[in-house]
């Protein structure tokens, strides 16, 4: 993860243990971060710019989805 995305993890580590859903703007939205948050049992929602590669990444992941949740 890059330094910007690491800030999200740092802030989450300051919270008491619990179940959280993280909302991110396009500065932080990244497939790698979303996958990492999923591994840590966090849910995440983010915005994306049309010109970002995240949209194509999501389209590619959806093509792999055959009845199971393949989205990060």
Secondary structure by P-SEA (a helix, b strand, c coil): ccaaaaaaaaaaaaccbbbbbbbbccccccaaaaaaaaaaccccccccccccaaaaaaaaaaaacccccccc
